[in-house]
């Protein structure tokens, strides 16, 4: 019997726009939810997996940053590029109600609402990147230019 194909909001959104992508699955548990853990399980470099971070700003109520799995977000750089005086991480308890996604399974695509989305500028130098498909243990593999296009993303230097 064929395995049932997993559908998430992110996958439905990409299919509706006829964007080329594929998915890969990896093992996870509550102790291994990081992008680095996913990279290890998938056998890829941590900078090929991009993690999705949701933040609040002084001007922009909510915004999204998508950075390499082994990188650290620079809050001051993101505040400046996004036109905010200050940005802070969204409290974890608010993530699912705001985005429709849980910690460890938050995709930049297909959130309940579309938020300004900022990507680390070097992402376009890769032929493909991996981001969460909207479910723990499932990654989208996609051309980074499609990812930026589908989210109306903004590129910039946003990591330390």
N, CA, C and O atoms as a GROMACS GRO file, in nm:
protein
  640
    1UNK      N    1   0.084  -0.117   0.000
    1UNK     CA    2   0.000   0.000   0.000
    1UNK      C    3   0.089   0.125   0.000
    1UNK      O    4   0.186   0.132   0.076
    2UNK      N    5   0.057   0.221  -0.084
    2UNK     CA    6   0.136   0.344  -0.095
    2UNK      C    7   0.117   0.430   0.029
    2UNK      O    8   0.009   0.438   0.088
    3UNK      N    9   0.226   0.494   0.067
    3UNK     CA   10   0.222   0.583   0.182
    3UNK      C   11   0.145   0.710   0.146
    3UNK      O   12   0.165   0.767   0.039
    4UNK      N   13   0.056   0.753   0.235
    4UNK     CA   14  -0.024   0.872   0.210
    4UNK      C   15   0.065   0.995   0.208
    4UNK      O   16   0.149   1.013   0.296
    5UNK      N   17   0.047   1.079   0.106
    5UNK     CA   18   0.126   1.201   0.092
    5UNK      C   19   0.080   1.304   0.195
    5UNK      O   20  -0.040   1.331   0.209
    6UNK      N   21   0.175   1.360   0.268
    6UNK     CA   22   0.147   1.458   0.372
    6UNK      C   23   0.117   1.593   0.307
    6UNK      O   24   0.188   1.636   0.216
    7UNK      N   25   0.012   1.658   0.354
    7UNK     CA   26  -0.024   1.792   0.307
    7UNK      C   27  -0.026   1.888   0.425
    7UNK      O   28  -0.090   1.861   0.527
    8UNK      N   29   0.043   1.998   0.410
    8UNK     CA   30   0.042   2.104   0.510
    8UNK      C   31  -0.002   2.232   0.439
    8UNK      O   32  -0.013   2.234   0.316
    9UNK      N   33  -0.026   2.337   0.516
    9UNK     CA   34  -0.060   2.466   0.453
    9UNK      C   35   0.049   2.511   0.358
    9UNK      O   36   0.020   2.563   0.250
   10UNK      N   37   0.174   2.492   0.396
   10UNK     CA   38   0.286   2.532   0.311
   10UNK      C   39   0.284   2.455   0.179
   10UNK      O   40   0.300   2.514   0.072
   11UNK      N   41   0.264   2.325   0.186
   11UNK     CA   42   0.261   2.242   0.064
   11UNK      C   43   0.142   2.280  -0.023
   11UNK      O   44   0.157   2.292  -0.145
   12UNK      N   45   0.026   2.298   0.037
   12UNK     CA   46  -0.093   2.338  -0.041
   12UNK      C   47  -0.069   2.472  -0.111
   12UNK      O   48  -0.107   2.490  -0.227
   13UNK      N   49  -0.007   2.565  -0.041
   13UNK     CA   50   0.020   2.698  -0.097
   13UNK      C   51   0.115   2.687  -0.218
   13UNK      O   52   0.091   2.750  -0.321
   14UNK      N   53   0.220   2.609  -0.205
   14UNK     CA   54   0.315   2.592  -0.317
   14UNK      C   55   0.249   2.521  -0.435
   14UNK      O   56   0.271   2.559  -0.550
   15UNK      N   57   0.171   2.419  -0.407
   15UNK     CA   58   0.103   2.347  -0.515
   15UNK      C   59   0.004   2.437  -0.588
   15UNK      O   60  -0.006   2.432  -0.710
   16UNK      N   61  -0.068   2.520  -0.514
   16UNK     CA   62  -0.165   2.611  -0.576
   16UNK      C   63  -0.096   2.710  -0.669
   16UNK      O   64  -0.154   2.752  -0.770
   17UNK      N   65   0.027   2.748  -0.635
   17UNK     CA   66   0.102   2.842  -0.718
   17UNK      C   67   0.192   2.771  -0.819
   17UNK      O   68   0.268   2.836  -0.891
   18UNK      N   69   0.184   2.639  -0.823
   18UNK     CA   70   0.262   2.556  -0.916
   18UNK      C   71   0.413   2.581  -0.903
   18UNK      O   72   0.485   2.591  -1.002
   19UNK      N   73   0.458   2.591  -0.778
   19UNK     CA   74   0.600   2.608  -0.747
   19UNK      C   75   0.664   2.470  -0.735
   19UNK      O   76   0.608   2.381  -0.671
   20UNK      N   77   0.779   2.452  -0.796
   20UNK     CA   78   0.851   2.326  -0.792
   20UNK      C   79   0.921   2.309  -0.657
   20UNK      O   80   0.992   2.399  -0.612
   21UNK      N   81   0.901   2.194  -0.594
   21UNK     CA   82   0.964   2.162  -0.466
   21UNK      C   83   0.952   2.012  -0.445
   21UNK      O   84   0.880   1.944  -0.518
   22UNK      N   85   1.020   1.961  -0.347
   22UNK     CA   86   0.994   1.827  -0.298
   22UNK      C   87   1.015   1.827  -0.147
   22UNK      O   88   1.065   1.924  -0.090
   23UNK      N   89   0.977   1.720  -0.083
   23UNK     CA   90   0.987   1.713   0.062
   23UNK      C   91   1.080   1.599   0.103
   23UNK      O   92   1.099   1.502   0.029
   24UNK      N   93   1.136   1.612   0.221
   24UNK     CA   94   1.213   1.505   0.282
   24UNK      C   95   1.170   1.494   0.428
   24UNK      O   96   1.136   1.594   0.491
   25UNK      N   97   1.172   1.373   0.478
   25UNK     CA   98   1.134   1.350   0.618
   25UNK      C   99   1.257   1.319   0.700
   25UNK      O  100   1.356   1.265   0.650
   26UNK      N  101   1.251   1.353   0.828
   26UNK     CA  102   1.360   1.322   0.921
   26UNK      C  103   1.301   1.287   1.056
   26UNK      O  104   1.187   1.320   1.087
   27UNK      N  105   1.382   1.219   1.137
   27UNK     CA  106   1.339   1.181   1.272
   27UNK      C  107   1.353   1.301   1.366
   27UNK      O  108   1.445   1.381   1.352
   28UNK      N  109   1.263   1.312   1.459
   28UNK     CA  110   1.270   1.419   1.559
   28UNK      C  111   1.207   1.371   1.688
   28UNK      O  112   1.131   1.274   1.689
   29UNK      N  113   1.238   1.439   1.794
   29UNK     CA  114   1.168   1.422   1.922
   29UNK      C  115   1.175   1.557   1.993
   29UNK      O  116   1.235   1.652   1.940
   30UNK      N  117   1.118   1.568   2.108
   30UNK     CA  118   1.112   1.696   2.179
   30UNK      C  119   1.250   1.753   2.212
   30UNK      O  120   1.265   1.874   2.232
   31UNK      N  121   1.351   1.668   2.216
   31UNK     CA  122   1.487   1.712   2.247
   31UNK      C  123   1.565   1.752   2.122
   31UNK      O  124   1.670   1.816   2.133
   32UNK      N  125   1.515   1.717   2.003
   32UNK     CA  126   1.589   1.742   1.878
   32UNK      C  127   1.501   1.815   1.778
   32UNK      O  128   1.462   1.759   1.675
   33UNK      N  129   1.469   1.939   1.809
   33UNK     CA  130   1.382   2.018   1.722
   33UNK      C  131   1.457   2.124   1.641
   33UNK      O  132   1.396   2.195   1.562
   34UNK      N  133   1.588   2.134   1.661
   34UNK     CA  134   1.662   2.241   1.594
   34UNK      C  135   1.692   2.208   1.449
   34UNK      O  136   1.686   2.092   1.407
   35UNK      N  137   1.725   2.311   1.373
   35UNK     CA  138   1.764   2.294   1.233
   35UNK      C  139   1.893   2.214   1.225
   35UNK      O  140   1.911   2.136   1.131
   36UNK      N  141   1.983   2.232   1.320
   36UNK     CA  142   2.109   2.156   1.321
   36UNK      C  143   2.080   2.007   1.342
   36UNK      O  144   2.144   1.922   1.279
   37UNK      N  145   1.984   1.975   1.429
   37UNK     CA  146   1.945   1.835   1.449
   37UNK      C  147   1.886   1.777   1.321
   37UNK      O  148   1.916   1.663   1.284
   38UNK      N  149   1.801   1.854   1.254
   38UNK     CA  150   1.741   1.808   1.128
   38UNK      C  151   1.850   1.785   1.024
   38UNK      O  152   1.846   1.685   0.952
   39UNK      N  153   1.946   1.876   1.015
   39UNK     CA  154   2.056   1.861   0.918
   39UNK      C  155   2.135   1.734   0.946
   39UNK      O  156   2.169   1.660   0.853
   40UNK      N  157   2.162   1.709   1.071
   40UNK     CA  158   2.237   1.589   1.109
   40UNK      C  159   2.161   1.463   1.064
   40UNK      O  160   2.220   1.372   1.006
   41UNK      N  161   2.032   1.459   1.090
   41UNK     CA  162   1.953   1.341   1.054
   41UNK      C  163   1.943   1.325   0.902
   41UNK      O  164   1.943   1.213   0.851
   42UNK      N  165   1.935   1.437   0.830
   42UNK     CA  166   1.923   1.431   0.684
   42UNK      C  167   2.058   1.415   0.614
   42UNK      O  168   2.063   1.387   0.495
   43UNK      N  169   2.167   1.433   0.687
   43UNK     CA  170   2.299   1.419   0.628
   43UNK      C  171   2.338   1.535   0.539
   43UNK      O  172   2.407   1.518   0.439
   44UNK      N  173   2.292   1.656   0.575
   44UNK     CA  174   2.326   1.776   0.498
   44UNK      C  175   2.393   1.877   0.591
   44UNK      O  176   2.385   1.866   0.713
   45UNK      N  177   2.458   1.976   0.530
   45UNK     CA  178   2.523   2.081   0.609
   45UNK      C  179   2.416   2.168   0.677
   45UNK      O  180   2.311   2.195   0.619
   46UNK      N  181   2.443   2.213   0.800
   46UNK     CA  182   2.345   2.296   0.871
   46UNK      C  183   2.309   2.426   0.798
   46UNK      O  184   2.199   2.478   0.816
   47UNK      N  185   2.400   2.478   0.715
   47UNK     CA  186   2.367   2.602   0.643
   47UNK      C  187   2.280   2.579   0.520
   47UNK      O  188   2.246   2.675   0.451
   48UNK      N  189   2.244   2.453   0.492
   48UNK     CA  190   2.149   2.423   0.384
   48UNK      C  191   2.006   2.424   0.435
   48UNK      O  192   1.911   2.434   0.358
   49UNK      N  193   1.992   2.413   0.567
   49UNK     CA  194   1.859   2.415   0.629
   49UNK      C  195   1.841   2.554   0.689
   49UNK      O  196   1.925   2.602   0.765
   50UNK      N  197   1.731   2.617   0.655
   50UNK     CA  198   1.702   2.751   0.705
   50UNK      C  199   1.590   2.742   0.808
   50UNK      O  200   1.486   2.679   0.784
   51UNK      N  201   1.613   2.805   0.922
   51UNK     CA  202   1.514   2.804   1.029
   51UNK      C  203   1.427   2.929   1.019
   51UNK      O  204   1.472   3.036   0.977
   52UNK      N  205   1.302   2.914   1.059
   52UNK     CA  206   1.204   3.022   1.054
   52UNK      C  207   1.181   3.074   1.194
   52UNK      O  208   1.143   2.999   1.284
   53UNK      N  209   1.204   3.203   1.212
   53UNK     CA  210   1.187   3.267   1.342
   53UNK      C  211   1.079   3.375   1.330
   53UNK      O  212   1.077   3.451   1.233
   54UNK      N  213   0.990   3.381   1.426
   54UNK     CA  214   0.883   3.480   1.425
   54UNK      C  215   0.910   3.580   1.537
   54UNK      O  216   0.942   3.542   1.650
   55UNK      N  217   0.897   3.708   1.502
   55UNK     CA  218   0.932   3.814   1.594
   55UNK      C  219   0.823   3.919   1.603
   55UNK      O  220   0.730   3.923   1.522
   56UNK      N  221   0.836   4.005   1.703
   56UNK     CA  222   0.750   4.122   1.716
   56UNK      C  223   0.838   4.246   1.703
   56UNK      O  224   0.955   4.244   1.741
   57UNK      N  225   0.780   4.353   1.649
   57UNK     CA  226   0.856   4.476   1.634
   57UNK      C  227   0.783   4.594   1.693
   57UNK      O  228   0.664   4.586   1.723
   58UNK      N  229   0.854   4.705   1.710
   58UNK     CA  230   0.793   4.826   1.764
   58UNK      C  231   0.703   4.893   1.662
   58UNK      O  232   0.605   4.958   1.699
   59UNK      N  233   0.734   4.878   1.534
   59UNK     CA  234   0.653   4.936   1.426
   59UNK      C  235   0.570   4.829   1.355
   59UNK      O  236   0.451   4.848   1.329
   60UNK      N  237   0.635   4.718   1.326
   60UNK     CA  238   0.571   4.605   1.259
   60UNK      C  239   0.528   4.506   1.366
   60UNK      O  240   0.614   4.449   1.434
   61UNK      N  241   0.398   4.483   1.383
   61UNK     CA  242   0.356   4.395   1.494
   61UNK      C  243   0.422   4.257   1.489
   61UNK      O  244   0.467   4.206   1.592
   62UNK      N  245   0.429   4.197   1.369
   62UNK     CA  246   0.489   4.064   1.356
   62UNK      C  247   0.572   4.060   1.229
   62UNK      O  248   0.536   4.119   1.127
   63UNK      N  249   0.684   3.990   1.237
   63UNK     CA  250   0.769   3.971   1.120
   63UNK      C  251   0.840   3.838   1.132
   63UNK      O  252   0.848   3.778   1.240
   64UNK      N  253   0.893   3.792   1.019
   64UNK     CA  254   0.955   3.660   1.011
   64UNK      C  255   1.098   3.676   0.962
   64UNK      O  256   1.125   3.756   0.872
   65UNK      N  257   1.189   3.600   1.022
   65UNK     CA  258   1.328   3.595   0.975
   65UNK      C  259   1.360   3.450   0.940
   65UNK      O  260   1.324   3.358   1.014
   66UNK      N  261   1.427   3.431   0.828
   66UNK     CA  262   1.464   3.297   0.783
   66UNK      C  263   1.616   3.298   0.763
   66UNK      O  264   1.668   3.366   0.675
   67UNK      N  265   1.684   3.220   0.846
   67UNK     CA  266   1.831   3.224   0.848
   67UNK      C  267   1.887   3.082   0.848
   67UNK      O  268   1.816   2.986   0.879
   68UNK      N  269   2.016   3.066   0.813
   68UNK     CA  270   2.078   2.934   0.816
   68UNK      C  271   2.064   2.869   0.954
   68UNK      O  272   2.067   2.936   1.057
   69UNK      N  273   2.049   2.736   0.953
   69UNK     CA  274   2.027   2.662   1.076
   69UNK      C  275   2.134   2.676   1.181
   69UNK      O  276   2.106   2.661   1.300
   70UNK      N  277   2.258   2.705   1.138
   70UNK     CA  278   2.366   2.717   1.235
   70UNK      C  279   2.401   2.862   1.265
   70UNK      O  280   2.503   2.889   1.330
   71UNK      N  281   2.319   2.955   1.220
   71UNK     CA  282   2.346   3.098   1.239
   71UNK      C  283   2.264   3.154   1.355
   71UNK      O  284   2.168   3.092   1.402
   72UNK      N  285   2.303   3.273   1.399
   72UNK     CA  286   2.232   3.344   1.504
   72UNK      C  287   2.176   3.474   1.446
   72UNK      O  288   2.249   3.550   1.382
   73UNK      N  289   2.049   3.498   1.467
   73UNK     CA  290   1.985   3.619   1.420
   73UNK      C  291   2.042   3.740   1.493
   73UNK      O  292   2.061   3.737   1.614
   74UNK      N  293   2.068   3.848   1.419
   74UNK     CA  294   2.111   3.973   1.478
   74UNK      C  295   1.987   4.063   1.489
   74UNK      O  296   1.941   4.119   1.389
   75UNK      N  297   1.935   4.076   1.609
   75UNK     CA  298   1.810   4.151   1.629
   75UNK      C  299   1.824   4.297   1.588
   75UNK      O  300   1.729   4.354   1.534
   76UNK      N  301   1.939   4.357   1.611
   76UNK     CA  302   1.959   4.498   1.575
   76UNK      C  303   1.960   4.516   1.424
   76UNK      O  304   1.901   4.611   1.372
   77UNK      N  305   2.026   4.425   1.352
   77UNK     CA  306   2.028   4.434   1.205
   77UNK      C  307   1.888   4.414   1.149
   77UNK      O  308   1.848   4.484   1.056
   78UNK      N  309   1.814   4.318   1.204
   78UNK     CA  310   1.678   4.294   1.155
   78UNK      C  311   1.589   4.414   1.185
   78UNK      O  312   1.508   4.453   1.101
   79UNK      N  313   1.603   4.473   1.302
   79UNK     CA  314   1.524   4.592   1.336
   79UNK      C  315   1.549   4.702   1.235
   79UNK      O  316   1.456   4.765   1.185
   80UNK      N  317   1.675   4.725   1.205
   80UNK     CA  318   1.710   4.833   1.112
   80UNK      C  319   1.654   4.807   0.972
   80UNK      O  320   1.591   4.896   0.915
   81UNK      N  321   1.675   4.688   0.917
   81UNK     CA  322   1.630   4.658   0.781
   81UNK      C  323   1.477   4.655   0.772
   81UNK      O  324   1.420   4.681   0.666
   82UNK      N  325   1.411   4.622   0.884
   82UNK     CA  326   1.264   4.612   0.883
   82UNK      C  327   1.195   4.743   0.920
   82UNK      O  328   1.072   4.751   0.916
   83UNK      N  329   1.272   4.846   0.955
   83UNK     CA  330   1.214   4.974   0.990
   83UNK      C  331   1.158   4.980   1.130
   83UNK      O  332   1.073   5.064   1.160
   84UNK      N  333   1.205   4.892   1.217
   84UNK     CA  334   1.162   4.890   1.356
   84UNK      C  335   1.273   4.946   1.444
   84UNK      O  336   1.391   4.934   1.411
   85UNK      N  337   1.234   5.008   1.554
   85UNK     CA  338   1.334   5.056   1.650
   85UNK      C  339   1.396   4.936   1.722
   85UNK      O  340   1.515   4.935   1.754
   86UNK      N  341   1.311   4.834   1.748
   86UNK     CA  342   1.354   4.715   1.819
   86UNK      C  343   1.267   4.598   1.776
   86UNK      O  344   1.149   4.615   1.748
   87UNK      N  345   1.326   4.478   1.772
   87UNK     CA  346   1.250   4.355   1.748
   87UNK      C  347   1.285   4.255   1.858
   87UNK      O  348   1.396   4.256   1.911
   88UNK      N  349   1.190   4.170   1.891
   88UNK     CA  350   1.210   4.065   1.990
   88UNK      C  351   1.147   3.936   1.940
   88UNK      O  352   1.055   3.939   1.858
   89UNK      N  353   1.197   3.825   1.989
   89UNK     CA  354   1.138   3.697   1.953
   89UNK      C  355   0.995   3.689   2.007
   89UNK      O  356   0.966   3.735   2.118
   90UNK      N  357   0.907   3.631   1.927
   90UNK     CA  358   0.769   3.608   1.970
   90UNK      C  359   0.771   3.503   2.082
   90UNK      O  360   0.840   3.402   2.070
   91UNK      N  361   0.696   3.526   2.189
   91UNK     CA  362   0.690   3.422   2.292
   91UNK      C  363   0.639   3.290   2.233
   91UNK      O  364   0.543   3.288   2.157
   92UNK      N  365   0.705   3.182   2.268
   92UNK     CA  366   0.675   3.050   2.211
   92UNK      C  367   0.528   3.012   2.225
   92UNK      O  368   0.471   2.949   2.136
   93UNK      N  369   0.466   3.051   2.336
   93UNK     CA  370   0.327   3.013   2.360
   93UNK      C  371   0.230   3.078   2.260
   93UNK      O  372   0.116   3.034   2.247
   94UNK      N  373   0.276   3.185   2.191
   94UNK     CA  374   0.190   3.254   2.094
   94UNK      C  375   0.210   3.205   1.950
   94UNK      O  376   0.133   3.241   1.861
   95UNK      N  377   0.311   3.124   1.927
   95UNK     CA  378   0.347   3.084   1.791
   95UNK      C  379   0.235   3.014   1.716
   95UNK      O  380   0.200   3.055   1.605
   96UNK      N  381   0.178   2.910   1.773
   96UNK     CA  382   0.077   2.833   1.701
   96UNK      C  383  -0.050   2.913   1.673
   96UNK      O  384  -0.106   2.904   1.564
   97UNK      N  385  -0.096   2.991   1.771
   97UNK     CA  386  -0.219   3.068   1.748
   97UNK      C  387  -0.198   3.177   1.642
   97UNK      O  388  -0.292   3.211   1.569
   98UNK      N  389  -0.077   3.230   1.633
   98UNK     CA  390  -0.048   3.335   1.536
   98UNK      C  391  -0.023   3.281   1.396
   98UNK      O  392  -0.073   3.335   1.297
   99UNK      N  393   0.055   3.173   1.387
   99UNK     CA  394   0.100   3.123   1.256
   99UNK      C  395   0.026   2.999   1.207
   99UNK      O  396   0.018   2.975   1.087
  100UNK      N  397  -0.027   2.921   1.299
  100UNK     CA  398  -0.085   2.792   1.262
  100UNK      C  399   0.018   2.680   1.267
  100UNK      O  400  -0.014   2.565   1.238
  101UNK      N  401   0.141   2.713   1.305
  101UNK     CA  402   0.249   2.616   1.311
  101UNK      C  403   0.304   2.606   1.453
  101UNK      O  404   0.294   2.700   1.532
  102UNK      N  405   0.363   2.489   1.483
  102UNK     CA  406   0.423   2.466   1.615
  102UNK      C  407   0.574   2.484   1.608
  102UNK      O  408   0.633   2.481   1.500
  103UNK      N  409   0.635   2.504   1.725
  103UNK     CA  410   0.781   2.513   1.734
  103UNK      C  411   0.843   2.385   1.676
  103UNK      O  412   0.802   2.274   1.710
  104UNK      N  413   0.941   2.402   1.589
  104UNK     CA  414   1.005   2.288   1.524
  104UNK      C  415   0.936   2.249   1.395
  104UNK      O  416   0.982   2.158   1.326
  105UNK      N  417   0.828   2.317   1.362
  105UNK     CA  418   0.755   2.287   1.239
  105UNK      C  419   0.698   2.413   1.176
  105UNK      O  420   0.596   2.408   1.108
  106UNK      N  421   0.762   2.526   1.200
  106UNK     CA  422   0.712   2.654   1.150
  106UNK      C  423   0.773   2.684   1.013
  106UNK      O  424   0.894   2.698   0.999
  107UNK      N  425   0.689   2.694   0.914
  107UNK     CA  426   0.732   2.724   0.777
  107UNK      C  427   0.711   2.873   0.748
  107UNK      O  428   0.617   2.933   0.800
  108UNK      N  429   0.798   2.932   0.666
  108UNK     CA  430   0.774   3.072   0.627
  108UNK      C  431   0.659   3.084   0.526
  108UNK      O  432   0.613   3.195   0.496
  109UNK      N  433   0.612   2.971   0.476
  109UNK     CA  434   0.506   2.968   0.375
  109UNK      C  435   0.377   2.918   0.440
  109UNK      O  436   0.380   2.823   0.518
  110UNK      N  437   0.265   2.981   0.408
  110UNK     CA  438   0.135   2.931   0.450
  110UNK      C  439   0.095   2.959   0.593
  110UNK      O  440   0.014   2.886   0.649
  111UNK      N  441   0.151   3.063   0.653
  111UNK     CA  442   0.106   3.101   0.788
  111UNK      C  443  -0.037   3.153   0.779
  111UNK      O  444  -0.085   3.184   0.670
  112UNK      N  445  -0.105   3.163   0.891
  112UNK     CA  446  -0.243   3.212   0.893
  112UNK      C  447  -0.256   3.348   0.825
  112UNK      O  448  -0.354   3.374   0.756
  113UNK      N  449  -0.155   3.434   0.845
  113UNK     CA  450  -0.150   3.564   0.780
  113UNK      C  451  -0.012   3.579   0.718
  113UNK      O  452   0.083   3.513   0.759
  114UNK      N  453  -0.003   3.665   0.619
  114UNK     CA  454   0.126   3.689   0.556
  114UNK      C  455   0.196   3.803   0.630
  114UNK      O  456   0.142   3.914   0.640
  115UNK      N  457   0.314   3.776   0.680
  115UNK     CA  458   0.393   3.874   0.754
  115UNK      C  459   0.516   3.913   0.672
  115UNK      O  460   0.562   3.835   0.588
  116UNK      N  461   0.570   4.033   0.696
  116UNK     CA  462   0.695   4.069   0.629
  116UNK      C  463   0.800   3.963   0.662
  116UNK      O  464   0.821   3.928   0.778
  117UNK      N  465   0.866   3.913   0.558
  117UNK     CA  466   0.960   3.802   0.575
  117UNK      C  467   1.097   3.843   0.524
  117UNK      O  468   1.112   3.889   0.411
  118UNK      N  469   1.197   3.824   0.608
  118UNK     CA  470   1.334   3.865   0.578
  118UNK      C  471   1.424   3.743   0.574
  118UNK      O  472   1.420   3.658   0.663
  119UNK      N  473   1.506   3.736   0.469
  119UNK     CA  474   1.595   3.623   0.448
  119UNK      C  475   1.740   3.669   0.454
  119UNK      O  476   1.772   3.781   0.414
  120UNK      N  477   1.827   3.582   0.505
  120UNK     CA  478   1.970   3.611   0.501
  120UNK      C  479   2.012   3.618   0.355
  120UNK      O  480   1.986   3.526   0.278
  121UNK      N  481   2.077   3.726   0.318
  121UNK     CA  482   2.106   3.759   0.180
  121UNK      C  483   2.185   3.654   0.103
  121UNK      O  484   2.169   3.644  -0.019
  122UNK      N  485   2.269   3.576   0.168
  122UNK     CA  486   2.350   3.476   0.097
  122UNK      C  487   2.271   3.353   0.054
  122UNK      O  488   2.324   3.268  -0.016
  123UNK      N  489   2.146   3.343   0.096
  123UNK     CA  490   2.064   3.227   0.062
  123UNK      C  491   2.056   3.206  -0.089
  123UNK      O  492   2.052   3.092  -0.136
  124UNK      N  493   2.052   3.314  -0.166
  124UNK     CA  494   2.036   3.301  -0.311
  124UNK      C  495   2.160   3.242  -0.379
  124UNK      O  496   2.154   3.210  -0.498
  125UNK      N  497   2.269   3.229  -0.306
  125UNK     CA  498   2.389   3.167  -0.365
  125UNK      C  499   2.376   3.015  -0.369
  125UNK      O  500   2.458   2.948  -0.433
  126UNK      N  501   2.276   2.960  -0.302
  126UNK     CA  502   2.253   2.815  -0.300
  126UNK      C  503   2.157   2.775  -0.412
  126UNK      O  504   2.068   2.853  -0.449
  127UNK      N  505   2.173   2.655  -0.465
  127UNK     CA  506   2.081   2.608  -0.570
  127UNK      C  507   1.949   2.562  -0.510
  127UNK      O  508   1.845   2.568  -0.576
  128UNK      N  509   1.953   2.516  -0.385
  128UNK     CA  510   1.830   2.479  -0.315
  128UNK      C  511   1.852   2.494  -0.166
  128UNK      O  512   1.964   2.483  -0.116
  129UNK      N  513   1.743   2.520  -0.096
  129UNK     CA  514   1.745   2.528   0.050
  129UNK      C  515   1.635   2.441   0.105
  129UNK      O  516   1.543   2.401   0.034
  130UNK      N  517   1.646   2.414   0.232
  130UNK     CA  518   1.546   2.336   0.303
  130UNK      C  519   1.487   2.423   0.412
  130UNK      O  520   1.559   2.484   0.490
  131UNK      N  521   1.356   2.427   0.417
  131UNK     CA  522   1.284   2.496   0.524
  131UNK      C  523   1.175   2.403   0.573
  131UNK      O  524   1.140   2.306   0.505
  132UNK      N  525   1.123   2.429   0.689
  132UNK     CA  526   1.016   2.346   0.740
  132UNK      C  527   0.898   2.347   0.645
  132UNK      O  528   0.863   2.450   0.587
  133UNK      N  529   0.838   2.232   0.629
  133UNK     CA  530   0.719   2.219   0.545
  133UNK      C  531   0.591   2.243   0.625
  133UNK      O  532   0.481   2.227   0.572
  134UNK      N  533   0.606   2.283   0.752
  134UNK     CA  534   0.489   2.312   0.834
  134UNK      C  535   0.450   2.200   0.926
  134UNK      O  536   0.340   2.199   0.982
  135UNK      N  537   0.541   2.104   0.943
  135UNK     CA  538   0.516   1.990   1.031
  135UNK      C  539   0.652   1.942   1.081
  135UNK      O  540   0.748   1.936   1.005
  136UNK      N  541   0.659   1.909   1.206
  136UNK     CA  542   0.784   1.854   1.260
  136UNK      C  543   0.821   1.729   1.182
  136UNK      O  544   0.736   1.643   1.156
  137UNK      N  545   0.948   1.720   1.144
  137UNK     CA  546   0.996   1.601   1.073
  137UNK      C  547   0.979   1.607   0.922
  137UNK      O  548   1.003   1.508   0.854
  138UNK      N  549   0.938   1.722   0.870
  138UNK     CA  550   0.916   1.734   0.725
  138UNK      C  551   0.976   1.865   0.675
  138UNK      O  552   0.945   1.973   0.725
  139UNK      N  553   1.063   1.854   0.575
  139UNK     CA  554   1.130   1.969   0.516
  139UNK      C  555   1.088   1.986   0.371
  139UNK      O  556   1.068   1.889   0.298
  140UNK      N  557   1.076   2.112   0.329
  140UNK     CA  558   1.059   2.146   0.188
  140UNK      C  559   1.198   2.168   0.130
  140UNK      O  560   1.283   2.231   0.193
  141UNK      N  561   1.222   2.115   0.013
  141UNK     CA  562   1.346   2.142  -0.058
  141UNK      C  563   1.305   2.224  -0.180
  141UNK      O  564   1.228   2.178  -0.263
  142UNK      N  565   1.359   2.347  -0.189
  142UNK     CA  566   1.308   2.443  -0.285
  142UNK      C  567   1.419   2.536  -0.333
  142UNK      O  568   1.515   2.562  -0.260
  143UNK      N  569   1.405   2.586  -0.454
  143UNK     CA  570   1.495   2.689  -0.505
  143UNK      C  571   1.473   2.813  -0.420
  143UNK      O  572   1.359   2.857  -0.404
  144UNK      N  573   1.580   2.872  -0.366
  144UNK     CA  574   1.561   2.987  -0.277
  144UNK      C  575   1.493   3.106  -0.344
  144UNK      O  576   1.424   3.183  -0.277
  145UNK      N  577   1.510   3.123  -0.474
  145UNK     CA  578   1.443   3.235  -0.541
  145UNK      C  579   1.292   3.215  -0.541
  145UNK      O  580   1.217   3.313  -0.533
  146UNK      N  581   1.245   3.090  -0.550
  146UNK     CA  582   1.101   3.064  -0.541
  146UNK      C  583   1.050   3.094  -0.401
  146UNK      O  584   0.941   3.148  -0.384
  147UNK      N  585   1.130   3.059  -0.302
  147UNK     CA  586   1.092   3.084  -0.163
  147UNK      C  587   1.076   3.233  -0.137
  147UNK      O  588   0.977   3.275  -0.076
  148UNK      N  589   1.170   3.312  -0.183
  148UNK     CA  590   1.163   3.457  -0.167
  148UNK      C  591   1.041   3.511  -0.242
  148UNK      O  592   0.969   3.597  -0.191
  149UNK      N  593   1.020   3.461  -0.363
  149UNK     CA  594   0.908   3.508  -0.445
  149UNK      C  595   0.773   3.480  -0.380
  149UNK      O  596   0.688   3.569  -0.372
  150UNK      N  597   0.753   3.358  -0.334
  150UNK     CA  598   0.622   3.317  -0.281
  150UNK      C  599   0.588   3.386  -0.149
  150UNK      O  600   0.471   3.394  -0.112
  151UNK      N  601   0.688   3.437  -0.077
  151UNK     CA  602   0.665   3.505   0.050
  151UNK      C  603   0.684   3.656   0.039
  151UNK      O  604   0.675   3.727   0.140
  152UNK      N  605   0.710   3.705  -0.081
  152UNK     CA  606   0.743   3.847  -0.101
  152UNK      C  607   0.858   3.886  -0.008
  152UNK      O  608   0.856   3.993   0.054
  153UNK      N  609   0.957   3.799   0.000
  153UNK     CA  610   1.067   3.815   0.092
  153UNK      C  611   1.161   3.930   0.061
  153UNK      O  612   1.170   3.977  -0.053
  154UNK      N  613   1.231   3.973   0.163
  154UNK     CA  614   1.331   4.080   0.154
  154UNK      C  615   1.464   4.020   0.198
  154UNK      O  616   1.473   3.956   0.303
  155UNK      N  617   1.566   4.040   0.117
  155UNK     CA  618   1.700   3.987   0.148
  155UNK      C  619   1.782   4.091   0.222
  155UNK      O  620   1.771   4.211   0.194
  156UNK      N  621   1.864   4.045   0.316
  156UNK     CA  622   1.950   4.139   0.388
  156UNK      C  623   2.048   4.067   0.478
  156UNK      O  624   2.037   3.946   0.499
  157UNK      N  625   2.142   4.141   0.531
  157UNK     CA  626   2.238   4.090   0.626
  157UNK      C  627   2.173   4.094   0.764
  157UNK      O  628   2.172   4.199   0.829
  158UNK      N  629   2.120   3.981   0.808
  158UNK     CA  630   2.044   3.978   0.933
  158UNK      C  631   2.101   3.881   1.036
  158UNK      O  632   2.036   3.852   1.137
  159UNK      N  633   2.222   3.830   1.012
  159UNK     CA  634   2.281   3.737   1.110
  159UNK      C  635   2.407   3.797   1.172
  159UNK      O  636   2.465   3.892   1.119
  160UNK      N  637   2.446   3.740   1.286
  160UNK     CA  638   2.568   3.785   1.356
  160UNK      C  639   2.689   3.728   1.288
  160UNK      O  640   2.802   3.754   1.331
   0.00000   0.00000   0.00000
